[in-house]
């Protein structure tokens, strides 16, 4: 499957900002969980999910491709 550019500069900027924020929040949450301040498998999954989702959003911004738009769903940006 070829990744054809399907978002404009505003969409790229929004995905990049969201991805950076998500990676930062995921890293912060991972540090809190690793320090033992909060415990439970939910928090481990939440931190790893935020990191993975943020990394994917950064990839989308860099590639100029959005998986949601590729599925045919119209997004406002």
C-alpha positions in Angstrom: 0.0 0.0 0.0 1.5 3.3 -1.1 1.3 6.2 1.3 0.0 9.0 -0.8 -0.1 12.5 0.7 -3.6 13.2 1.8 -3.3 16.1 4.3 -2.2 19.7 3.9 0.2 21.8 5.9 -2.4 22.6 8.6 -3.1 18.9 9.0 0.6 18.1 9.2 1.1 20.8 11.9 -1.8 19.6 13.9 -0.7 16.0 13.9 2.9 16.9 14.7 1.8 19.1 17.7 -0.5 16.4 18.9 2.1 13.7 18.5 4.8 15.6 20.4 2.3 16.4 23.2 1.3 12.7 23.4 4.9 11.4 23.4 5.7 14.0 26.1 2.7 13.0 28.3 3.4 9.3 27.7 7.0 9.7 28.8 6.0 11.7 31.9 3.4 9.0 32.8 5.9 6.2 32.2 8.3 7.9 34.6 5.6 8.2 37.2 4.6 4.6 36.8 8.2 3.4 36.8 8.9 5.3 40.0 6.1 3.5 41.8 4.0 6.6 42.6 1.1 4.8 40.9 0.7 1.1 40.1 -1.4 -1.2 38.0 -1.3 -2.6 34.5 -3.7 0.0 33.3 -1.1 2.8 33.8 1.6 0.8 32.0 -0.7 0.3 29.1 -1.8 3.9 29.1 1.8 5.2 29.0 2.9 2.8 26.3 -0.3 3.6 24.3 0.3 7.3 24.5 3.9 6.8 23.4 3.0 4.6 20.5 0.1 6.8 19.4 2.2 9.9 19.6 5.0 8.3 17.6 2.4 7.2 14.9 1.0 10.8 14.8 4.5 12.1 14.3 5.0 9.6 11.5 1.7 10.7 9.9 2.8 14.4 10.0 6.2 13.5 8.5 4.7 11.4 5.7 1.8 13.7 5.0 -0.5 10.8 5.3 -3.5 10.2 7.6 -4.8 6.7 8.2 -8.3 8.1 9.0 -8.5 9.9 5.7 -7.1 6.9 3.9 -10.1 5.0 5.2 -12.4 7.5 3.6 -13.5 9.5 6.7 -13.4 13.2 6.2 -11.6 15.1 8.9 -12.0 18.9 9.6 -8.3 19.8 9.0 
